[in-house]
C-alpha cells in the first residue's frame, strides 16, 4: 500500500507549527485503525539528546478504536504547536530534532508489520526570543485582519509593513506607543482589497523597530495568509 507520512516544523518568533501530512499515493482507499484517540506522537530533543517536548504528556485519550480513511491521491493534514517552553522556561536558541510517529495498529483490516513509513524526523531551528514584541495574535481573513500583542521599546515607536515576498502591499508605517508601562498593548487593523491579493499567495506582516542608527532590528514576521488552503484535516 502506497502512502507517505511526514512532519514539517515551521519556526515563528514565539512558537513552532508542527504540520503533519498523511498522503495516499495509491489507487485504493486506505483505512488506518488506531486503538485509542491518540493518532500521533511527537517528541522534540535538543542537541544534547534531551527531550524538551512530548505531545502526549499531560493529555488524556479516549480508550476506543478510531479510524482515519484516506481516499486515493488524497492528502490530509494535522497541526500542533510548541511554544518553545520546557519546564516553564523558554529553551535556548539552537537546532532541535522533531520526531513524529503515526500510531495505527492496522491498515485495511491487516496488522501493520513494517512501521518505518509511520515515522518522520526533521530539524527545527528555534530563534532567539524577540525582545520588542510578544503575545502577538492575528484574526481575520480575505485581506481584513486584526493584530494584537504587546510591544516595548526605548524609542516608543512601533513599525510595520505588509508584503508577500514579492509585492509590498503596505509600505512602512509607524505608531507611537505611550510608554507608560514596560510592555504596552497594541492593536493593528490591516485592510487590503481582496482584488489585489494573489489567491494562492502568502501575506506577511513584518513588525520591527529601528535603533539609533535607523537600522531595522527585532523583526517579528507574522503570516496573515498562508500560500494555500490546507486539505482535509485528520483528527
Beta strands, then each sheet from edge to edge (+ up, - down):
strand 1: 3-11
strand 2: 16-24
strand 3: 30-34
strand 4: 40-45
strand 5: 51-54
strand 6: 66-70
strand 7: 75-82
strand 8: 85-86
strand 9: 89-90
strand 10: 95-102
strand 11: 106-107
strand 12: 110-111
strand 13: 119-125
strand 14: 133-141
strand 15: 144-151
strand 16: 157-163
strand 17: 168-176
strand 18: 184-191
strand 19: 203-210
strand 20: 216-225
sheet 1: 1+ 2- 7+
sheet 2: 6+ 3- 11+ 12-
sheet 3: 5+ 4- 10+ 13-
sheet 4: 8+ 9-
sheet 5: 14+ 15- 18+
sheet 6: 17+ 16- 19+ 20-
end
